[in-house]
Amino acid sequence: MRAAILAVGSELLSVDRLDTNSLHLTELLERHGVELVRKVVVGDDEVAIAGEIARLAAEAELLVVGGGLGPTADDVTREACARALGLPLRDDPEAWGAIERRFAALARVPSANNRRQAQVVAGAALLANPWGTAPGQRIDTPRGAIFLLPGVPFELAGMAAAELEPWLAARSAGHGRERRTLKVAMRPESEVDEAIAPLYEQFGRRWITVLSGAGEIRVRLWAEGASAERRSRLAAMEARARELLGEAVFGTGDATTLEEVVAEGLLRLGASIATAESCTGGLVAERLTRVPGSSRYFPGGVVTYSNAEKTALLGVPEALIAEQGAVSEPVARAMAEGARLRFSSTLGLGVTGIAGPDGGSPEKPVGTVHLALAAADRPTTHRVVRLPGDRSRIRWLASQAALELLRRSLRSLPGAAP
C-alpha cells in the first residue's frame, strides 16, 4: 500500500510550530509496511486543501489528513474534502450528540459554530474522538481510503491508534516494516560508514541508513515481512553491526541518550562522578542531572570560568595555569582531580577549552577542548579534541565528548560488565 500525509494549518508554514503529527503517522505506517510516497503541508485555504486531497488521493491508496476539523472559520478540511470528491456535507446527529455530551461533562454549552464539527462528508464513516470535540471521518474511495483526523497532537495520536492502526492491521496480514537504531558518539559519519561496509554487503544497502547528528551517529537498520521473519533479520543485522562497531555503540533506540547510559553504568557500579567545568559552563552537570535519581551518583560539580576560581575551588596551582595556560592537559587533569577530592566522589571529570568566537590562537584554535577523568586507584585519563562549529555547538560537542570519555572509562572499573 502506498500512502500520503497531508498536514493542514497555516501555523505549520510559520517558524514557531513543528509538524510532529506527520512524524507520528510515519512511524505508524512504517510498522505496517506501508510505503509513504509524499508528505505535504498546506495552509488553511479550502481550494488549496481540496486540490491537494484530489492529487494525493489519486496517487496513493491511503491518504491521512491531519488538522482543520475545529469549529472556527479557518477550519475548512471538511468542506475541502467534500469539494475534492464532489460530495455534499451532511449534518450528523450522532456527531452532534457526542459534542453536546462532551461539553455537558465539562459543565459548558457548545457554541453555534461547534455545529460545523458535526458536518460529515456524505458516505463517510464517523470516527469517535474521546479526546476532543472534533470527530474524525473515514471516506472509502475506489483506490482505498481517506482519513480525516484532528490536528491537536494528542487527539491525532489517540485516534490514529484507535482507528487507523486497526484498519491497517486488517489489511497487512501481519506483514510490516520494523527498524532498530544503534547510536555511536563522537565518531565521524564517514568512519562509521566505512566500518559497517561489510554490513551493506551482507544485508543490502537499502536496509541500512547512517544519520549524522551533533556528536552522535545513528545507524538505522530496517527489515520487513512477517513479524517473526523481520525480527529475526533485525537481530542478525544488529549483532553484525555491533561486531563491526565494537564498544563505539553506546545504546539502542532513537530515544536513548548518552547521559542515560552513563547514569546506568554509574548506578550499576555504585560509583559517583563530580564535575569541574570551564568552557561548558555546567552543561555536563546539567545533562547528568537530567536523569531521575541522579543524586545517587552525582554529588555536585563546579563551574570555574576564571583562573582564580580554578585555584580557589579546585586547588589548581596558580603556577601551573601561568606556565601551561588554562586550556591545557595539566590544568584539565588538575581540575578533574580537584573535583574528585572536593566532593569525595569515585571519579572526577574536568573540562577546559576555547568555545569561541574569540580567544583562539594558532597553537590552541577555537574548538580546542581538554578533557580529563580522575580516579583514586589509577592514573588520570586525558583526551584533547578539536571541535567544529559556533560557540553553542562547541559547548554541546564538548559535553558529548566528556560523557563519552566517562562511558568508556566505566567499562574498566572494577565490577564493570566485560
DACOR-V54056 format. One record per pair of residues at least 6 apart in sequence whose C-alpha atoms are under 7 Angstrom apart, sorted by the first residue. I is the first residue (numbers start at 1). J is the second residue. If there is no record, write none. Layout:
BEGIN
i:I j:J
i:I j:J
END
This chain:
BEGIN
i:1 j:34
i:1 j:35
i:1 j:61
i:2 j:34
i:2 j:35
i:2 j:36
i:2 j:37
i:2 j:60
i:2 j:61
i:2 j:62
i:3 j:34
i:3 j:35
i:3 j:36
i:3 j:37
i:3 j:60
i:3 j:61
i:3 j:62
i:3 j:63
i:4 j:36
i:4 j:37
i:4 j:38
i:4 j:39
i:4 j:56
i:4 j:60
i:4 j:62
i:4 j:63
i:4 j:64
i:5 j:22
i:5 j:38
i:5 j:39
i:5 j:40
i:5 j:63
i:5 j:64
i:5 j:65
i:6 j:39
i:6 j:40
i:6 j:41
i:6 j:64
i:6 j:65
i:6 j:66
i:7 j:40
i:7 j:41
i:7 j:42
i:7 j:65
i:7 j:66
i:7 j:67
i:8 j:41
i:8 j:42
i:8 j:43
i:8 j:44
i:8 j:66
i:8 j:67
i:8 j:68
i:9 j:42
i:9 j:43
i:9 j:44
i:9 j:67
i:9 j:68
i:10 j:42
i:10 j:43
i:10 j:44
i:11 j:17
i:12 j:18
i:12 j:19
i:13 j:43
i:21 j:153
i:30 j:177
i:30 j:178
i:31 j:176
i:31 j:177
i:31 j:178
i:32 j:168
i:32 j:169
i:32 j:172
i:32 j:175
i:32 j:176
i:32 j:177
i:33 j:175
i:33 j:176
i:33 j:177
i:33 j:224
i:42 j:49
i:44 j:74
i:44 j:75
i:44 j:76
i:46 j:76
i:46 j:77
i:46 j:79
i:46 j:80
i:47 j:80
i:49 j:77
i:49 j:80
i:50 j:80
i:50 j:81
i:50 j:83
i:50 j:84
i:51 j:84
i:53 j:81
i:53 j:84
i:54 j:84
i:56 j:63
i:57 j:63
i:61 j:143
i:61 j:144
i:61 j:145
i:62 j:144
i:62 j:145
i:62 j:146
i:63 j:145
i:63 j:146
i:63 j:147
i:64 j:146
i:64 j:147
i:64 j:148
i:65 j:147
i:65 j:148
i:65 j:149
i:66 j:148
i:66 j:149
i:66 j:150
i:66 j:151
i:67 j:149
i:67 j:150
i:67 j:151
i:68 j:75
i:68 j:76
i:68 j:77
i:68 j:150
i:68 j:151
i:69 j:75
i:69 j:76
i:69 j:77
i:69 j:78
i:69 j:117
i:69 j:134
i:69 j:150
i:70 j:117
i:70 j:134
i:71 j:113
i:71 j:114
i:71 j:116
i:71 j:117
i:72 j:113
i:78 j:121
i:82 j:88
i:82 j:89
i:82 j:121
i:87 j:121
i:87 j:122
i:88 j:121
i:88 j:122
i:89 j:119
i:89 j:120
i:89 j:121
i:89 j:122
i:90 j:119
i:90 j:120
i:90 j:121
i:90 j:122
i:91 j:118
i:91 j:119
i:91 j:120
i:92 j:118
i:92 j:119
i:92 j:120
i:95 j:118
i:95 j:135
i:96 j:115
i:96 j:118
i:99 j:133
i:100 j:110
i:102 j:133
i:103 j:109
i:103 j:110
i:117 j:134
i:123 j:139
i:124 j:137
i:124 j:138
i:124 j:139
i:125 j:137
i:125 j:138
i:125 j:139
i:126 j:135
i:126 j:136
i:126 j:137
i:126 j:138
i:127 j:135
i:127 j:136
i:127 j:137
i:128 j:135
i:128 j:136
i:129 j:135
i:129 j:136
i:129 j:159
i:131 j:155
i:132 j:155
i:134 j:150
i:136 j:148
i:136 j:149
i:136 j:150
i:137 j:147
i:137 j:148
i:137 j:149
i:138 j:145
i:138 j:146
i:138 j:147
i:138 j:148
i:139 j:145
i:139 j:146
i:139 j:147
i:140 j:146
i:149 j:156
i:150 j:156
i:174 j:226
i:174 j:227
i:175 j:225
i:175 j:226
i:175 j:227
i:176 j:224
i:176 j:225
i:176 j:226
i:177 j:223
i:177 j:224
i:177 j:225
i:178 j:222
i:178 j:223
i:178 j:224
i:179 j:220
i:179 j:221
i:179 j:222
i:179 j:223
i:180 j:220
i:180 j:221
i:180 j:222
i:180 j:253
i:181 j:218
i:181 j:219
i:181 j:220
i:181 j:221
i:181 j:252
i:181 j:253
i:181 j:254
i:182 j:218
i:182 j:219
i:182 j:220
i:182 j:249
i:182 j:251
i:182 j:252
i:182 j:253
i:183 j:216
i:183 j:217
i:183 j:218
i:183 j:219
i:183 j:249
i:183 j:250
i:183 j:251
i:183 j:252
i:184 j:216
i:184 j:217
i:184 j:218
i:184 j:248
i:184 j:249
i:184 j:250
i:185 j:215
i:185 j:216
i:185 j:217
i:185 j:248
i:185 j:404
i:186 j:215
i:186 j:216
i:186 j:401
i:189 j:212
i:189 j:217
i:193 j:210
i:195 j:244
i:195 j:245
i:196 j:241
i:196 j:244
i:199 j:240
i:199 j:241
i:207 j:221
i:207 j:222
i:207 j:223
i:208 j:220
i:208 j:221
i:208 j:222
i:209 j:219
i:209 j:220
i:209 j:221
i:210 j:217
i:210 j:218
i:210 j:219
i:210 j:220
i:211 j:217
i:211 j:218
i:211 j:219
i:212 j:218
i:214 j:397
i:215 j:397
i:215 j:400
i:222 j:234
i:223 j:230
i:223 j:233
i:223 j:234
i:224 j:230
i:242 j:249
i:258 j:403
i:259 j:287
i:259 j:288
i:259 j:403
i:260 j:291
i:262 j:407
i:265 j:410
i:266 j:272
i:266 j:297
i:267 j:297
i:269 j:415
i:269 j:416
i:271 j:297
i:271 j:346
i:272 j:297
i:272 j:298
i:272 j:345
i:272 j:346
i:272 j:347
i:273 j:297
i:273 j:298
i:273 j:345
i:273 j:346
i:273 j:347
i:273 j:348
i:274 j:298
i:274 j:299
i:274 j:300
i:274 j:301
i:274 j:339
i:274 j:340
i:274 j:343
i:274 j:345
i:274 j:347
i:274 j:348
i:274 j:349
i:275 j:285
i:275 j:300
i:275 j:301
i:275 j:302
i:275 j:339
i:275 j:348
i:275 j:349
i:275 j:350
i:276 j:301
i:276 j:302
i:276 j:303
i:276 j:304
i:276 j:335
i:276 j:336
i:276 j:339
i:276 j:349
i:276 j:350
i:276 j:351
i:277 j:302
i:277 j:303
i:277 j:304
i:277 j:350
i:277 j:351
i:277 j:352
i:278 j:303
i:278 j:304
i:278 j:305
i:278 j:351
i:278 j:352
i:279 j:352
i:279 j:353
i:279 j:354
i:279 j:355
i:279 j:395
i:280 j:395
i:280 j:398
i:280 j:399
i:281 j:303
i:282 j:303
i:283 j:399
i:284 j:399
i:285 j:301
i:288 j:294
i:299 j:343
i:300 j:343
i:304 j:310
i:307 j:326
i:310 j:316
i:311 j:317
i:311 j:318
i:314 j:335
i:314 j:338
i:314 j:339
i:315 j:338
i:316 j:331
i:316 j:334
i:316 j:335
i:321 j:331
i:327 j:352
i:327 j:353
i:327 j:370
i:328 j:370
i:329 j:370
i:329 j:382
i:332 j:350
i:332 j:351
i:332 j:352
i:332 j:370
i:332 j:371
i:332 j:372
i:333 j:350
i:333 j:372
i:333 j:380
i:333 j:382
i:335 j:350
i:336 j:348
i:336 j:349
i:336 j:350
i:336 j:372
i:336 j:373
i:336 j:374
i:337 j:348
i:337 j:374
i:339 j:348
i:340 j:346
i:340 j:347
i:340 j:348
i:340 j:374
i:346 j:375
i:346 j:376
i:347 j:373
i:347 j:374
i:347 j:375
i:348 j:373
i:348 j:374
i:348 j:375
i:349 j:372
i:349 j:373
i:349 j:374
i:350 j:371
i:350 j:372
i:350 j:373
i:351 j:370
i:351 j:371
i:351 j:372
i:352 j:369
i:352 j:370
i:352 j:371
i:353 j:368
i:353 j:369
i:353 j:370
i:354 j:360
i:354 j:366
i:354 j:367
i:354 j:368
i:354 j:369
i:355 j:366
i:355 j:367
i:355 j:391
i:355 j:394
i:355 j:395
i:356 j:366
i:356 j:391
i:357 j:366
i:357 j:390
i:357 j:391
i:359 j:366
i:360 j:366
i:367 j:386
i:367 j:387
i:367 j:388
i:367 j:394
i:368 j:385
i:368 j:386
i:368 j:387
i:369 j:384
i:369 j:385
i:369 j:386
i:369 j:398
i:370 j:383
i:370 j:384
i:370 j:385
i:371 j:382
i:371 j:383
i:371 j:384
i:371 j:402
i:372 j:380
i:372 j:381
i:372 j:382
i:372 j:383
i:373 j:380
i:373 j:381
i:373 j:382
i:374 j:380
i:374 j:381
i:387 j:394
i:387 j:397
i:388 j:394
i:410 j:416
i:411 j:417
END
